[in-house]
Amino acid sequence: MATNKKVFTLRMEDDIFDKIGKLATAEHRSMTNYIEYVLLEHIRKIEAEYGPIEIENES
């Protein structure tokens, strides 16, 4: 199954990593899925307040 998701490296302090792991476990999510979920929720909140975030397509 193909995906259009990009892969990148994310560096963070050990304590932040551990806290995210604990939150992800409580939500029954992988850390990657939890981080994506939190970011998507933040984007939805910002866009609800300020309108859509415009991005340029480089196609």
Helices and strands as residue ranges (DSSP letters): H 14-26, H 31-50
